[in-house]
Amino acid sequence: MVVLVELLLLLLDLTYCILCAALQTLLQPRLKSVEGELCLITGAGGALGRLFALEFAKEGAQLVLWDCNAAANEHTARLARDLGARVHAYTVDVSKREDIYAAADRVRAEAGDVTMVVNNAGVVAGRRLLDCPDELLERTLLVNCHALFWMTKAFLPQMKARNHGHIVTIASALGLFTTSCVEDYCASKFGAVGFHESLAHELQAENQGGIKTTLVCPYIVDTGMFAGCEIRKELRSLIPPLEPLYTVQQSMKAILGEQQMVCIPRLIYIPFLARVLLPWEANLATYRFMGGDKCMLPFIRRAEAKSNCC
């Protein structure tokens, strides 16, 4: 009898959650204020990281900017300061655990406790698996996946002490479904998605509801990272590479709306669901029709040619 009652309550919960999600999709969600929050952004010298920094600056957040490229990071810092933000910039290689922990100690001493972390840093080897040096493969996994563990261990304890914070993981559509020739990237982003979801479950199980999590899974963003990647030409207008500013603005809506997960564009939910619901052969046939099975080949050729010229 108890099980039946709990099952009924579960069905009611499921119905409520589905209705809330549908309303959130149709209506403009209420956005929270991040004014005064101390927001740390990794990969802040890159295209997306810089735009995230400027958007958070506009919202009144204080910024901690991390990047391994000191000049690019300082450029982002100057732009954010021009918007009136208080900014602390650090040169950090997030592929190195010791760098993360040392920089985290400096941040706490010089800026205070971080209340928002945007794990944005990302790399890809750009080589075929059998042609790729082990060091490049390892770096992809270290930056895109392992760093998430170290960042969380560095900053989550202070969030838990106050039951307040927000952890954002910028993953990828290739963390939900795969394509060929980017095994390192897909593996790292699947790891990022798995890590993020497990962490979100853990926070809920520990009644740390004041610490929010947002998982962002965008399609290819036109930052040059995957230059040359192309699906079937007849379909390119249906799902073109995303503009960086659009990607960040959509991400910000999800973050400020405390949305747990967002795919950009929403069309990405279709292959994600198809991967789960359809047989492998059916998904493979769809990929081939769309040109998704070979979409990375031009990108790989360009990356290899660039490497050979250097």
Secondary structure, DSSP 8 states (H G I E B T S, - for coil): -HHHHHHHHHHHHHHHHHHHHHHHHHS-------TT-EEEEETTTSHHHHHHHHHHHHTT-EEEEEES-HHHHHHHHHHHHHTT--EEEEE--TT-HHHHHHHHHHHHHHT----EEEE-------S-GGGS-HHHHHHHHIIIIIHHHHHHHHHHHHHHHHT-EEEEEE--GGGTS--TT-HHHHHHHHHHHHHHHHHHHHHHHTT-TTEEEEEEEES-BSSSTTTT----GGGTTTS--B-HHHHHHHHHHHHHTT-SEEEESGGGHHHHHHHHHS-HHHHHHHHHHHTTTSTTHHHHHHHHHHHHH-
